[in-house]
């Protein structure tokens, strides 16, 4: 790419200012430095965290990302802010439960038979589970959802375990005592990204008890992300899934 740009400048088909724009690694919006080279370095464009930003700031960041033909993923964005964005970009998709707004181009990965299993303990954990599922889909992976299969009725998990076992990687979401990742970890031969949620009564300490349970799991192959961080788990799961699709790891 660099050589092509320099040749275009040399031949006069590209101005110096145009070349500088193409070679710039970030764009200064005053309130944000939009990282245009994130996709080249990490495989995915910069993801926008919606909480704490105004709707105008989010729109400006999206415009900057779209100017470089990037896919767009916004997490933790309220319905009110999302409606403002949708007025400008009606092709975007918003999911209110997960508070995710995204737009993406079609990729070859969607044709793959591999998938990420999103395993969710209870209906109260759906917000975090859907954040994970939609993030994974927005980043190009296939997803299969296994919801309300917590340890209080473990037969529900066992009825689905064969399909979960066929996944490349599982994201396991649970609140309360957070036991589900340990159970799944003893039944599958692939990596597990465990997500503790803040769902639970007082002694749950807003997810701390679930977090500690997952960190102290006896099952092997479990990595734990922060409380309610469905996005972080899904991002890592997609990296694993894409390595498998490229044949760099074997399932």
DRENDO-980185 format. One record per atom (N, C-alpha, C): residue number from 1; residue in one letter; x, y, z. Coordinates in nm, 3 decimals, padded with zeros to 5 digits. Layout:
% residues N
    n  res        u        v        w
  NUM    A        X        Y        Z
...
% end
This chain:
% residues 251
    n  res        u        v        w
    1    X   00.083  -00.120   00.000
    1    X   00.000   00.000   00.000
    1    X   00.087   00.126   00.000
    2    X   00.189   00.130   00.084
    2    X   00.277   00.247   00.093
    2    X   00.345   00.271  -00.041
    3    X   00.396   00.165  -00.103
    3    X   00.464   00.178  -00.231
    3    X   00.371   00.230  -00.339
    4    X   00.246   00.180  -00.339
    4    X   00.148   00.225  -00.438
    4    X   00.119   00.374  -00.424
    5    X   00.105   00.420  -00.300
    5    X   00.078   00.562  -00.276
    5    X   00.195   00.648  -00.322
    6    X   00.317   00.605  -00.292
    6    X   00.436   00.682  -00.333
    6    X   00.449   00.687  -00.486
    7    X   00.418   00.577  -00.552
    7    X   00.422   00.575  -00.698
    7    X   00.318   00.670  -00.758
    8    X   00.199   00.676  -00.696
    8    X   00.095   00.766  -00.744
    8    X   00.136   00.912  -00.728
    9    X   00.203   00.943  -00.618
    9    X   00.254   01.079  -00.598
    9    X   00.361   01.110  -00.703
   10    X   00.447   01.014  -00.729
   10    X   00.555   01.032  -00.826
   10    X   00.501   01.058  -00.966
   11    X   00.395   00.987  -01.003
   11    X   00.336   01.002  -01.136
   11    X   00.240   01.119  -01.146
   12    X   00.207   01.180  -01.032
   12    X   00.117   01.294  -01.032
   12    X  -00.030   01.259  -01.028
   13    X  -00.063   01.130  -01.011
   13    X  -00.204   01.090  -01.005
   13    X  -00.262   01.107  -00.864
   14    X  -00.175   01.138  -00.769
   14    X  -00.220   01.160  -00.631
   14    X  -00.145   01.279  -00.575
   15    X  -00.219   01.375  -00.519
   15    X  -00.154   01.494  -00.464
   15    X  -00.087   01.460  -00.330
   16    X   00.001   01.549  -00.288
   16    X   00.069   01.529  -00.160
   16    X  -00.031   01.529  -00.045
   17    X  -00.128   01.621  -00.048
   17    X  -00.230   01.627   00.058
   17    X  -00.314   01.499   00.061
   18    X  -00.348   01.448  -00.057
   18    X  -00.425   01.323  -00.064
   18    X  -00.343   01.206  -00.009
   19    X  -00.214   01.206  -00.039
   19    X  -00.126   01.101   00.011
   19    X  -00.113   01.108   00.163
   20    X  -00.102   01.228   00.217
   20    X  -00.094   01.245   00.362
   20    X  -00.219   01.193   00.430
   21    X  -00.334   01.217   00.366
   21    X  -00.460   01.168   00.422
   21    X  -00.465   01.016   00.423
   22    X  -00.419   00.954   00.316
   22    X  -00.419   00.808   00.308
   22    X  -00.321   00.744   00.406
   23    X  -00.212   00.815   00.434
   23    X  -00.108   00.759   00.520
   23    X  -00.126   00.794   00.667
   24    X  -00.221   00.881   00.697
   24    X  -00.240   00.920   00.836
   24    X  -00.288   00.801   00.918
   25    X  -00.232   00.785   01.036
   25    X  -00.267   00.670   01.122
   25    X  -00.385   00.700   01.213
   26    X  -00.414   00.827   01.236
   26    X  -00.530   00.862   01.317
   26    X  -00.583   00.998   01.274
   27    X  -00.704   01.027   01.317
   27    X  -00.768   01.153   01.284
   27    X  -00.805   01.225   01.413
   28    X  -00.760   01.349   01.427
   28    X  -00.785   01.427   01.547
   28    X  -00.916   01.502   01.535
   29    X  -01.015   01.462   01.616
   29    X  -01.145   01.529   01.616
   29    X  -01.155   01.632   01.728
   30    X  -01.047   01.653   01.799
   30    X  -01.049   01.745   01.912
   30    X  -01.080   01.674   02.041
   31    X  -01.192   01.602   02.045
   31    X  -01.232   01.526   02.164
   31    X  -01.196   01.378   02.153
   32    X  -01.149   01.337   02.035
   32    X  -01.115   01.196   02.013
   32    X  -01.008   01.185   01.905
   33    X  -00.923   01.085   01.920
   33    X  -00.822   01.052   01.820
   33    X  -00.865   00.921   01.755
   34    X  -00.929   00.927   01.641
   34    X  -00.984   00.808   01.578
   34    X  -00.872   00.729   01.511
   35    X  -00.854   00.606   01.553
   35    X  -00.742   00.522   01.509
   35    X  -00.778   00.451   01.379
   36    X  -00.733   00.504   01.267
   36    X  -00.768   00.447   01.137
   36    X  -00.683   00.326   01.100
   37    X  -00.575   00.302   01.172
   37    X  -00.489   00.189   01.140
   37    X  -00.512   00.070   01.233
   38    X  -00.616   00.078   01.316
   38    X  -00.645  -00.032   01.409
   38    X  -00.670  -00.163   01.335
   39    X  -00.743  -00.154   01.225
   39    X  -00.774  -00.276   01.149
   39    X  -00.648  -00.340   01.092
   40    X  -00.555  -00.257   01.043
   40    X  -00.430  -00.310   00.987
   40    X  -00.346  -00.378   01.094
   41    X  -00.348  -00.323   01.216
   41    X  -00.266  -00.378   01.324
   41    X  -00.330  -00.498   01.392
   42    X  -00.462  -00.490   01.411
   42    X  -00.529  -00.589   01.495
   42    X  -00.636  -00.672   01.423
   43    X  -00.669  -00.634   01.302
   43    X  -00.767  -00.712   01.227
   43    X  -00.907  -00.657   01.230
   44    X  -00.938  -00.567   01.325
   44    X  -01.070  -00.507   01.336
   44    X  -01.058  -00.356   01.351
   45    X  -01.152  -00.280   01.299
   45    X  -01.150  -00.134   01.320
   45    X  -01.170  -00.100   01.468
   46    X  -01.143   00.024   01.502
   46    X  -01.165   00.071   01.639
   46    X  -01.312   00.056   01.676
   47    X  -01.338   00.004   01.795
   47    X  -01.474  -00.010   01.847
   47    X  -01.505   00.110   01.935
   48    X  -01.627   00.162   01.923
   48    X  -01.667   00.283   01.996
   48    X  -01.744   00.242   02.121
   49    X  -01.699   00.289   02.235
   49    X  -01.768   00.268   02.363
   49    X  -01.863   00.385   02.384
   50    X  -01.993   00.357   02.388
   50    X  -02.092   00.464   02.385
   50    X  -02.117   00.536   02.515
   51    X  -02.097   00.470   02.629
   51    X  -02.123   00.533   02.758
   51    X  -02.026   00.649   02.780
   52    X  -02.078   00.759   02.831
   52    X  -01.993   00.874   02.861
   52    X  -01.968   00.966   02.742
   53    X  -02.013   00.926   02.623
   53    X  -02.000   01.011   02.505
   53    X  -02.137   01.067   02.468
   54    X  -02.138   01.188   02.416
   54    X  -02.264   01.246   02.368
   54    X  -02.300   01.183   02.234
   55    X  -02.425   01.197   02.197
   55    X  -02.467   01.142   02.067
   55    X  -02.396   01.212   01.952
   56    X  -02.367   01.341   01.970
   56    X  -02.296   01.416   01.866
   56    X  -02.152   01.365   01.852
   57    X  -02.088   01.336   01.965
   57    X  -01.951   01.282   01.960
   57    X  -01.948   01.145   01.894
   58    X  -02.045   01.062   01.927
   58    X  -02.051   00.928   01.868
   58    X  -02.071   00.937   01.718
   59    X  -02.159   01.026   01.674
   59    X  -02.184   01.042   01.531
   59    X  -02.059   01.090   01.459
   60    X  -01.986   01.183   01.519
   60    X  -01.864   01.234   01.456
   60    X  -01.759   01.123   01.442
   61    X  -01.747   01.039   01.544
   61    X  -01.652   00.929   01.539
   61    X  -01.693   00.829   01.431
   62    X  -01.822   00.799   01.422
   62    X  -01.872   00.707   01.320
   62    X  -01.845   00.761   01.180
   63    X  -01.867   00.889   01.161
   63    X  -01.841   00.950   01.030
   63    X  -01.694   00.935   00.992
   64    X  -01.606   00.953   01.090
   64    X  -01.463   00.938   01.064
   64    X  -01.429   00.794   01.027
   65    X  -01.487   00.699   01.098
   65    X  -01.462   00.558   01.068
   65    X  -01.516   00.520   00.931
   66    X  -01.635   00.566   00.900
   66    X  -01.696   00.531   00.772
   66    X  -01.624   00.596   00.655
   67    X  -01.557   00.709   00.678
   67    X  -01.483   00.776   00.570
   67    X  -01.370   00.689   00.519
   68    X  -01.326   00.594   00.602
   68    X  -01.220   00.501   00.562
   68    X  -01.277   00.364   00.527
   69    X  -01.407   00.358   00.506
   69    X  -01.477   00.234   00.469
   69    X  -01.461   00.126   00.574
   70    X  -01.458   00.166   00.700
   70    X  -01.447   00.070   00.809
   70    X  -01.584   00.019   00.851
   71    X  -01.588  -00.106   00.899
   71    X  -01.705  -00.152   00.972
   71    X  -01.717  -00.070   01.100
   72    X  -01.838  -00.065   01.154
   72    X  -01.860   00.015   01.274
   72    X  -01.930  -00.068   01.380
   73    X  -01.878  -00.065   01.501
   73    X  -01.941  -00.131   01.615
   73    X  -01.940  -00.035   01.733
   74    X  -02.058  -00.006   01.787
   74    X  -02.071   00.081   01.904
   74    X  -02.134   00.000   02.017
   75    X  -02.067  -00.007   02.131
   75    X  -02.120  -00.080   02.246
   75    X  -02.171   00.017   02.352
   76    X  -02.258  -00.037   02.439
   76    X  -02.314   00.040   02.551
   76    X  -02.370   00.175   02.505
   77    X  -02.455   00.168   02.406
   77    X  -02.518   00.290   02.353
   77    X  -02.668   00.284   02.381
   78    X  -02.722   00.390   02.437
   78    X  -02.863   00.394   02.474
   78    X  -02.952   00.404   02.350
   79    X  -03.079   00.376   02.369
   79    X  -03.175   00.383   02.259
   79    X  -03.185   00.525   02.205
   80    X  -03.181   00.622   02.295
   80    X  -03.192   00.763   02.253
   80    X  -03.074   00.804   02.165
   81    X  -02.953   00.765   02.205
   81    X  -02.835   00.797   02.125
   81    X  -02.837   00.720   01.993
   82    X  -02.879   00.595   01.999
   82    X  -02.883   00.513   01.878
   82    X  -02.982   00.569   01.776
   83    X  -03.096   00.619   01.823
   83    X  -03.195   00.677   01.731
   83    X  -03.137   00.796   01.657
   84    X  -03.057   00.874   01.726
   84    X  -02.991   00.990   01.664
   84    X  -02.896   00.945   01.553
   85    X  -02.821   00.837   01.578
   85    X  -02.729   00.783   01.478
   85    X  -02.806   00.726   01.359
   86    X  -02.915   00.655   01.388
   86    X  -02.993   00.591   01.282
   86    X  -03.057   00.692   01.188
   87    X  -03.080   00.813   01.237
   87    X  -03.133   00.919   01.148
   87    X  -03.031   00.952   01.038
   88    X  -02.903   00.937   01.071
   88    X  -02.797   00.967   00.974
   88    X  -02.754   00.843   00.896
   89    X  -02.762   00.726   00.961
   89    X  -02.719   00.600   00.899
   89    X  -02.829   00.495   00.918
   90    X  -02.927   00.500   00.832
   90    X  -03.042   00.411   00.847
   90    X  -03.007   00.265   00.823
   91    X  -02.894   00.239   00.758
   91    X  -02.853   00.101   00.729
   91    X  -02.794   00.032   00.851
   92    X  -02.765   00.107   00.957
   92    X  -02.711   00.047   01.078
   92    X  -02.819  -00.035   01.148
   93    X  -02.776  -00.127   01.233
   93    X  -02.868  -00.212   01.310
   93    X  -02.847  -00.185   01.458
   94    X  -02.958  -00.166   01.531
   94    X  -02.950  -00.143   01.676
   94    X  -03.025  -00.253   01.750
   95    X  -02.960  -00.304   01.857
   95    X  -03.022  -00.404   01.943
   95    X  -03.032  -00.345   02.084
   96    X  -03.156  -00.322   02.126
   96    X  -03.178  -00.249   02.251
   96    X  -03.135  -00.330   02.373
   97    X  -03.161  -00.461   02.374
   97    X  -03.125  -00.542   02.490
   97    X  -02.974  -00.537   02.515
   98    X  -02.897  -00.557   02.409
   98    X  -02.750  -00.557   02.422
   98    X  -02.691  -00.418   02.418
   99    X  -02.769  -00.318   02.380
   99    X  -02.722  -00.179   02.363
   99    X  -02.604  -00.174   02.266
  100    X  -02.623  -00.239   02.153
  100    X  -02.519  -00.243   02.050
  100    X  -02.573  -00.189   01.918
  101    X  -02.492  -00.108   01.853
  101    X  -02.523  -00.053   01.722
  101    X  -02.410  -00.091   01.628
  102    X  -02.442  -00.145   01.510
  102    X  -02.332  -00.184   01.422
  102    X  -02.371  -00.181   01.275
  103    X  -02.267  -00.176   01.194
  103    X  -02.279  -00.193   01.049
  103    X  -02.154  -00.266   01.003
  104    X  -02.170  -00.363   00.913
  104    X  -02.052  -00.434   00.863
  104    X  -02.073  -00.478   00.720
  105    X  -01.960  -00.490   00.651
  105    X  -01.959  -00.549   00.519
  105    X  -01.962  -00.701   00.532
  106    X  -02.008  -00.768   00.431
  106    X  -02.006  -00.914   00.430
  106    X  -01.862  -00.962   00.419
  107    X  -01.831  -01.071   00.490
  107    X  -01.696  -01.127   00.485
  107    X  -01.705  -01.276   00.454
  108    X  -01.592  -01.332   00.419
  108    X  -01.589  -01.475   00.388
  108    X  -01.610  -01.563   00.510
  109    X  -01.589  -01.506   00.629
  109    X  -01.598  -01.587   00.749
  109    X  -01.740  -01.637   00.773
  110    X  -01.842  -01.563   00.725
  110    X  -01.979  -01.605   00.751
  110    X  -02.011  -01.738   00.683
  111    X  -01.933  -01.777   00.581
  111    X  -01.956  -01.902   00.510
  111    X  -01.893  -02.020   00.583
  112    X  -01.814  -01.993   00.684
  112    X  -01.747  -02.100   00.757
  112    X  -01.848  -02.182   00.837
  113    X  -01.815  -02.309   00.858
  113    X  -01.900  -02.396   00.939
  113    X  -01.868  -02.382   01.088
  114    X  -01.757  -02.319   01.119
  114    X  -01.719  -02.303   01.260
  114    X  -01.811  -02.200   01.327
  115    X  -01.823  -02.212   01.458
  115    X  -01.907  -02.115   01.530
  115    X  -01.859  -02.101   01.674
  116    X  -01.900  -01.990   01.732
  116    X  -01.877  -01.963   01.874
  116    X  -02.005  -01.995   01.949
  117    X  -01.994  -02.070   02.057
  117    X  -02.109  -02.099   02.142
  117    X  -02.120  -01.990   02.249
  118    X  -02.235  -01.926   02.255
  118    X  -02.263  -01.830   02.363
  118    X  -02.356  -01.901   02.460
  119    X  -02.304  -01.933   02.577
  119    X  -02.377  -02.013   02.676
  119    X  -02.412  -01.922   02.793
  120    X  -02.540  -01.911   02.821
  120    X  -02.589  -01.814   02.919
  120    X  -02.666  -01.886   03.030
  121    X  -02.634  -01.855   03.155
  121    X  -02.695  -01.925   03.268
  121    X  -02.844  -01.895   03.281
  122    X  -02.882  -01.767   03.283
  122    X  -03.022  -01.731   03.307
  122    X  -03.069  -01.615   03.223
  123    X  -03.199  -01.598   03.217
  123    X  -03.258  -01.491   03.138
  123    X  -03.211  -01.353   03.186
  124    X  -03.185  -01.340   03.314
  124    X  -03.138  -01.212   03.368
  124    X  -02.999  -01.174   03.318
  125    X  -02.927  -01.273   03.264
  125    X  -02.792  -01.247   03.210
  125    X  -02.794  -01.215   03.062
  126    X  -02.913  -01.206   03.002
  126    X  -02.922  -01.193   02.856
  126    X  -02.855  -01.068   02.802
  127    X  -02.860  -00.959   02.875
  127    X  -02.800  -00.834   02.826
  127    X  -02.652  -00.855   02.795
  128    X  -02.582  -00.921   02.886
  128    X  -02.439  -00.944   02.868
  128    X  -02.415  -01.051   02.761
  129    X  -02.499  -01.156   02.762
  129    X  -02.484  -01.262   02.663
  129    X  -02.507  -01.210   02.522
  130    X  -02.607  -01.125   02.505
  130    X  -02.635  -01.069   02.373
  130    X  -02.529  -00.970   02.329
  131    X  -02.469  -00.898   02.425
  131    X  -02.357  -00.812   02.390
  131    X  -02.245  -00.897   02.331
  132    X  -02.220  -01.013   02.391
  132    X  -02.117  -01.103   02.341
  132    X  -02.154  -01.159   02.205
  133    X  -02.277  -01.207   02.192
  133    X  -02.321  -01.271   02.067
  133    X  -02.318  -01.173   01.951
  134    X  -02.371  -01.054   01.971
  134    X  -02.378  -00.956   01.864
  134    X  -02.240  -00.899   01.830
  135    X  -02.154  -00.886   01.929
  135    X  -02.016  -00.844   01.902
  135    X  -01.947  -00.946   01.813
  136    X  -01.961  -01.072   01.847
  136    X  -01.897  -01.178   01.768
  136    X  -01.949  -01.178   01.625
  137    X  -02.080  -01.160   01.609
  137    X  -02.138  -01.157   01.474
  137    X  -02.092  -01.034   01.398
  138    X  -02.086  -00.920   01.466
  138    X  -02.042  -00.797   01.400
  138    X  -01.897  -00.806   01.356
  139    X  -01.817  -00.882   01.430
  139    X  -01.675  -00.897   01.396
  139    X  -01.651  -01.011   01.298
  140    X  -01.758  -01.079   01.255
  140    X  -01.745  -01.173   01.144
  140    X  -01.756  -01.320   01.174
  141    X  -01.786  -01.358   01.298
  141    X  -01.796  -01.500   01.332
  141    X  -01.942  -01.546   01.332
  142    X  -01.959  -01.676   01.314
  142    X  -02.090  -01.737   01.333
  142    X  -02.111  -01.765   01.481
  143    X  -02.235  -01.759   01.524
  143    X  -02.268  -01.775   01.665
  143    X  -02.386  -01.870   01.680
  144    X  -02.380  -01.955   01.783
  144    X  -02.496  -02.032   01.825
  144    X  -02.523  -02.000   01.971
  145    X  -02.648  -01.971   02.003
  145    X  -02.686  -01.929   02.136
  145    X  -02.747  -02.045   02.215
  146    X  -02.704  -02.058   02.340
  146    X  -02.758  -02.159   02.431
  146    X  -02.793  -02.086   02.561
  147    X  -02.918  -02.046   02.572
  147    X  -02.960  -01.957   02.680
  147    X  -03.045  -02.029   02.785
  148    X  -03.037  -01.978   02.908
  148    X  -03.112  -02.031   03.023
  148    X  -03.077  -02.177   03.048
  149    X  -02.948  -02.206   03.054
  149    X  -02.900  -02.343   03.077
  149    X  -02.812  -02.348   03.202
  150    X  -02.850  -02.273   03.305
  150    X  -02.771  -02.264   03.426
  150    X  -02.774  -02.389   03.511
  151    X  -02.691  -02.391   03.616
  151    X  -02.673  -02.512   03.696
  151    X  -02.793  -02.546   03.782
  152    X  -02.888  -02.454   03.799
  152    X  -03.007  -02.485   03.878
  152    X  -03.095  -02.590   03.810
  153    X  -03.078  -02.604   03.679
  153    X  -03.147  -02.709   03.603
  153    X  -03.048  -02.765   03.503
  154    X  -02.953  -02.840   03.552
  154    X  -02.837  -02.877   03.470
  154    X  -02.875  -02.967   03.353
  155    X  -02.993  -03.032   03.359
  155    X  -03.038  -03.114   03.246
  155    X  -03.055  -03.031   03.120
  156    X  -03.084  -02.902   03.135
  156    X  -03.099  -02.815   03.018
  156    X  -02.966  -02.797   02.947
  157    X  -02.858  -02.787   03.024
  157    X  -02.724  -02.779   02.966
  157    X  -02.688  -02.911   02.899
  158    X  -02.713  -03.021   02.968
  158    X  -02.675  -03.152   02.915
  158    X  -02.750  -03.187   02.787
  159    X  -02.871  -03.135   02.772
  159    X  -02.947  -03.158   02.649
  159    X  -02.886  -03.087   02.529
  160    X  -02.799  -02.989   02.555
  160    X  -02.737  -02.911   02.446
  160    X  -02.587  -02.930   02.437
  161    X  -02.531  -03.014   02.523
  161    X  -02.386  -03.018   02.536
  161    X  -02.316  -03.067   02.409
  162    X  -02.376  -03.157   02.334
  162    X  -02.309  -03.207   02.213
  162    X  -02.287  -03.097   02.111
  163    X  -02.385  -03.007   02.098
  163    X  -02.370  -02.896   02.004
  163    X  -02.270  -02.794   02.056
  164    X  -02.269  -02.772   02.186
  164    X  -02.170  -02.682   02.246
  164    X  -02.030  -02.737   02.225
  165    X  -02.013  -02.869   02.237
  165    X  -01.882  -02.932   02.221
  165    X  -01.825  -02.913   02.081
  166    X  -01.909  -02.892   01.983
  166    X  -01.864  -02.877   01.845
  166    X  -01.816  -02.736   01.813
  167    X  -01.835  -02.643   01.905
  167    X  -01.793  -02.504   01.884
  167    X  -01.641  -02.494   01.885
  168    X  -01.589  -02.389   01.822
  168    X  -01.445  -02.361   01.827
  168    X  -01.404  -02.307   01.963
  169    X  -01.493  -02.229   02.022
  169    X  -01.468  -02.164   02.151
  169    X  -01.604  -02.129   02.210
  170    X  -01.613  -02.126   02.342
  170    X  -01.738  -02.090   02.409
  170    X  -01.721  -01.966   02.494
  171    X  -01.821  -01.881   02.491
  171    X  -01.831  -01.770   02.586
  171    X  -01.941  -01.808   02.683
  172    X  -01.906  -01.821   02.811
  172    X  -02.002  -01.869   02.912
  172    X  -02.031  -01.756   03.009
  173    X  -02.159  -01.718   03.016
  173    X  -02.202  -01.600   03.091
  173    X  -02.287  -01.645   03.209
  174    X  -02.253  -01.598   03.330
  174    X  -02.330  -01.638   03.448
  174    X  -02.315  -01.535   03.559
  175    X  -02.425  -01.517   03.633
  175    X  -02.424  -01.434   03.752
  175    X  -02.438  -01.521   03.875
  176    X  -02.508  -01.471   03.978
  176    X  -02.524  -01.544   04.104
  176    X  -02.388  -01.594   04.154
  177    X  -02.372  -01.726   04.170
  177    X  -02.243  -01.779   04.217
  177    X  -02.144  -01.805   04.105
  178    X  -02.189  -01.799   03.979
  178    X  -02.099  -01.809   03.865
  178    X  -02.041  -01.946   03.840
  179    X  -02.117  -02.052   03.866
  179    X  -02.064  -02.188   03.856
  179    X  -02.063  -02.245   03.715
  180    X  -02.142  -02.188   03.624
  180    X  -02.161  -02.250   03.493
  180    X  -02.031  -02.271   03.414
  181    X  -01.938  -02.176   03.406
  181    X  -01.815  -02.201   03.329
  181    X  -01.738  -02.324   03.377
  182    X  -01.737  -02.349   03.509
  182    X  -01.666  -02.466   03.561
  182    X  -01.730  -02.595   03.511
  183    X  -01.863  -02.597   03.507
  183    X  -01.934  -02.717   03.460
  183    X  -01.906  -02.738   03.311
  184    X  -01.921  -02.633   03.232
  184    X  -01.896  -02.644   03.088
  184    X  -01.750  -02.681   03.063
  185    X  -01.660  -02.624   03.141
  185    X  -01.518  -02.651   03.124
  185    X  -01.481  -02.797   03.142
  186    X  -01.558  -02.868   03.221
  186    X  -01.532  -03.009   03.240
  186    X  -01.591  -03.098   03.134
  187    X  -01.660  -03.037   03.036
  187    X  -01.732  -03.116   02.936
  187    X  -01.689  -03.087   02.792
  188    X  -01.603  -02.988   02.771
  188    X  -01.562  -02.952   02.635
  188    X  -01.411  -02.953   02.622
  189    X  -01.362  -02.960   02.497
  189    X  -01.216  -02.963   02.475
  189    X  -01.166  -02.838   02.404
  190    X  -01.240  -02.729   02.414
  190    X  -01.198  -02.604   02.352
  190    X  -01.191  -02.492   02.456
  191    X  -01.131  -02.377   02.422
  191    X  -01.118  -02.267   02.519
  191    X  -01.253  -02.210   02.560
  192    X  -01.258  -02.164   02.684
  192    X  -01.378  -02.100   02.738
  192    X  -01.342  -01.959   02.786
  193    X  -01.421  -01.862   02.742
  193    X  -01.412  -01.725   02.794
  193    X  -01.528  -01.707   02.891
  194    X  -01.497  -01.694   03.018
  194    X  -01.600  -01.685   03.121
  194    X  -01.631  -01.539   03.152
  195    X  -01.761  -01.509   03.159
  195    X  -01.805  -01.371   03.185
  195    X  -01.893  -01.367   03.310
  196    X  -01.844  -01.315   03.420
  196    X  -01.930  -01.297   03.538
  196    X  -02.022  -01.177   03.517
  197    X  -02.145  -01.190   03.561
  197    X  -02.237  -01.076   03.551
  197    X  -02.271  -01.023   03.690
  198    X  -02.324  -00.903   03.694
  198    X  -02.360  -00.839   03.821
  198    X  -02.496  -00.881   03.870
  199    X  -02.554  -00.984   03.809
  199    X  -02.686  -01.036   03.847
  199    X  -02.674  -01.118   03.975
  200    X  -02.756  -01.086   04.075
  200    X  -02.755  -01.164   04.198
  200    X  -02.798  -01.082   04.318
  201    X  -02.823  -01.150   04.428
  201    X  -02.864  -01.084   04.552
  201    X  -02.742  -01.022   04.622
  202    X  -02.764  -00.966   04.739
  202    X  -02.663  -00.884   04.807
  202    X  -02.526  -00.943   04.818
  203    X  -02.515  -01.070   04.858
  203    X  -02.384  -01.132   04.875
  203    X  -02.315  -01.160   04.742
  204    X  -02.385  -01.138   04.632
  204    X  -02.321  -01.146   04.501
  204    X  -02.224  -01.030   04.480
  205    X  -02.244  -00.922   04.557
  205    X  -02.158  -00.803   04.552
  205    X  -02.142  -00.752   04.408
  206    X  -02.255  -00.740   04.338
  206    X  -02.257  -00.686   04.201
  206    X  -02.163  -00.761   04.107
  207    X  -02.155  -00.892   04.124
  207    X  -02.076  -00.974   04.033
  207    X  -01.944  -01.021   04.088
  208    X  -01.902  -00.968   04.203
  208    X  -01.772  -01.004   04.259
  208    X  -01.766  -01.153   04.296
  209    X  -01.874  -01.206   04.353
  209    X  -01.873  -01.348   04.391
  209    X  -01.860  -01.437   04.267
  210    X  -01.931  -01.402   04.159
  210    X  -01.922  -01.479   04.035
  210    X  -01.781  -01.469   03.976
  211    X  -01.724  -01.350   03.982
  211    X  -01.588  -01.330   03.931
  211    X  -01.488  -01.418   04.007
  212    X  -01.497  -01.420   04.139
  212    X  -01.404  -01.499   04.219
  212    X  -01.423  -01.648   04.195
  213    X  -01.548  -01.692   04.181
  213    X  -01.573  -01.833   04.151
  213    X  -01.505  -01.874   04.021
  214    X  -01.521  -01.790   03.918
  214    X  -01.462  -01.822   03.787
  214    X  -01.310  -01.820   03.791
  215    X  -01.253  -01.724   03.865
  215    X  -01.108  -01.717   03.877
  215    X  -01.052  -01.837   03.952
  216    X  -01.132  -01.895   04.041
  216    X  -01.088  -02.009   04.122
  216    X  -01.137  -02.141   04.067
  217    X  -01.179  -02.143   03.941
  217    X  -01.233  -02.265   03.883
  217    X  -01.132  -02.379   03.882
  218    X  -01.181  -02.498   03.910
  218    X  -01.097  -02.618   03.905
  218    X  -01.083  -02.669   03.762
  219    X  -01.176  -02.635   03.675
  219    X  -01.170  -02.679   03.536
  219    X  -01.059  -02.606   03.462
  220    X  -00.994  -02.677   03.371
  220    X  -00.887  -02.617   03.292
  220    X  -00.943  -02.551   03.167
  221    X  -00.863  -02.460   03.107
  221    X  -00.902  -02.399   02.980
  221    X  -00.996  -02.282   02.991
  222    X  -01.011  -02.227   03.112
  222    X  -01.104  -02.116   03.133
  222    X  -01.025  -01.986   03.155
  223    X  -01.056  -01.885   03.077
  223    X  -01.004  -01.750   03.098
  223    X  -01.121  -01.660   03.135
  224    X  -01.097  -01.565   03.224
  224    X  -01.205  -01.485   03.280
  224    X  -01.186  -01.338   03.243
  225    X  -01.294  -01.274   03.199
  225    X  -01.291  -01.131   03.171
  225    X  -01.361  -01.056   03.285
  226    X  -01.366  -00.926   03.273
  226    X  -01.424  -00.843   03.379
  226    X  -01.575  -00.861   03.389
  227    X  -01.631  -00.815   03.499
  227    X  -01.774  -00.828   03.525
  227    X  -01.854  -00.756   03.417
  228    X  -01.952  -00.827   03.359
  228    X  -02.043  -00.775   03.255
  228    X  -01.974  -00.743   03.123
  229    X  -01.851  -00.791   03.104
  229    X  -01.776  -00.756   02.983
  229    X  -01.799  -00.859   02.872
  230    X  -01.920  -00.864   02.821
  230    X  -01.949  -00.952   02.709
  230    X  -01.869  -00.918   02.586
  231    X  -01.845  -00.790   02.564
  231    X  -01.767  -00.746   02.449
  231    X  -01.626  -00.804   02.453
  232    X  -01.558  -00.791   02.567
  232    X  -01.421  -00.837   02.577
  232    X  -01.408  -00.986   02.554
  233    X  -01.502  -01.063   02.607
  233    X  -01.500  -01.209   02.586
  233    X  -01.521  -01.242   02.440
  234    X  -01.616  -01.176   02.377
  234    X  -01.647  -01.203   02.236
  234    X  -01.530  -01.166   02.147
  235    X  -01.463  -01.056   02.174
  235    X  -01.348  -01.014   02.093
  235    X  -01.241  -01.123   02.092
  236    X  -01.208  -01.174   02.211
  236    X  -01.107  -01.280   02.220
  236    X  -01.155  -01.409   02.154
  237    X  -01.284  -01.438   02.169
  237    X  -01.339  -01.558   02.107
  237    X  -01.329  -01.551   01.955
  238    X  -01.354  -01.434   01.898
  238    X  -01.346  -01.416   01.753
  238    X  -01.202  -01.435   01.705
  239    X  -01.105  -01.386   01.781
  239    X  -00.964  -01.407   01.744
  239    X  -00.932  -01.556   01.737
  240    X  -00.979  -01.631   01.835
  240    X  -00.957  -01.776   01.836
  240    X  -01.028  -01.841   01.719
  241    X  -01.152  -01.801   01.695
  241    X  -01.233  -01.860   01.588
  241    X  -01.170  -01.832   01.451
  242    X  -01.118  -01.713   01.432
  242    X  -01.061  -01.680   01.301
  242    X  -00.928  -01.753   01.278
  243    X  -00.852  -01.775   01.385
  243    X  -00.731  -01.858   01.370
  243    X  -00.768  -01.999   01.327
  244    X  -00.876  -02.050   01.382
  244    X  -00.921  -02.184   01.345
  244    X  -00.968  -02.188   01.200
  245    X  -01.038  -02.082   01.157
  245    X  -01.086  -02.076   01.019
  245    X  -00.971  -02.069   00.920
  246    X  -00.862  -02.004   00.960
  246    X  -00.745  -01.993   00.873
  246    X  -00.657  -02.118   00.878
  247    X  -00.693  -02.213   00.963
  247    X  -00.617  -02.335   00.974
  247    X  -00.494  -02.324   01.060
  248    X  -00.482  -02.212   01.135
  248    X  -00.364  -02.192   01.218
  248    X  -00.374  -02.268   01.350
  249    X  -00.497  -02.304   01.388
  249    X  -00.517  -02.394   01.501
  249    X  -00.619  -02.498   01.457
  250    X  -00.615  -02.614   01.518
  250    X  -00.704  -02.722   01.480
  250    X  -00.811  -02.739   01.587
  251    X  -00.936  -02.760   01.542
  251    X  -01.044  -02.789   01.635
  251    X  -01.054  -02.938   01.654
% end
